[in-house]
Amino acid sequence: YPGGEGALIAFINKTVVYPSIALEQDLQGVVTLRFQVLEDGSIGKVVILKGLSKECDEAAVEAVMKLKRFIPAKQQGHPVKVWFTLPVRFNIQ
């Protein structure tokens, strides 16, 4: 990801929208998801590995879909699809 893993996590933390229903219920935790980075660096399929709530899961997926293009992975000099696993934390400040 442009800027490295720190930039990726910072972008997700800045972009994710805490669902109001989760705030009302004091719901906190982690959504673990897996997403595909395609050959052109764009985001492909997103899969929830460990959900928190329907609303938090959707908020995490929406944030991932807004990520800038990645620098594609290469195998033998050719761009290839790769899977990336990412925890998205929901903490009430």
Residue pairs with C-beta under 8 A, 6 or more apart in sequence:
1 7
1 8
1 67
1 68
1 70
1 71
2 68
2 69
2 70
2 71
8 67
8 86
11 67
11 68
12 63
12 64
12 67
12 86
12 88
13 89
15 63
15 66
16 59
16 60
16 62
16 63
16 88
16 90
17 59
17 62
17 63
18 59
18 90
18 92
19 53
19 55
19 56
19 58
19 59
21 27
21 53
21 55
22 52
22 53
22 55
22 56
22 90
23 92
26 92
27 52
27 53
27 56
27 90
28 90
28 91
28 92
29 52
29 56
29 89
29 90
30 50
30 52
30 87
30 88
30 89
30 90
31 48
31 50
31 51
31 52
31 56
31 57
31 60
31 87
31 88
31 90
32 48
32 49
32 50
32 85
32 86
32 87
32 88
33 46
33 47
33 48
33 49
33 57
33 60
33 61
33 64
33 85
33 86
33 88
34 46
34 47
34 49
34 83
34 84
34 85
34 86
35 43
35 44
35 45
35 46
35 47
35 64
35 83
35 84
35 86
36 43
36 44
36 45
36 46
36 81
36 82
36 83
36 84
37 43
37 44
37 70
37 72
37 73
37 81
37 82
37 83
37 84
38 44
38 72
38 81
39 72
39 79
39 80
39 81
40 69
40 72
40 79
41 69
41 70
41 71
41 72
41 79
42 69
42 70
43 64
43 65
43 67
44 81
46 61
46 64
46 65
48 57
48 60
48 61
49 85
51 57
52 90
56 90
59 90
60 88
63 88
64 86
64 88
72 79
72 80
73 79
73 80
73 81
73 82
74 80
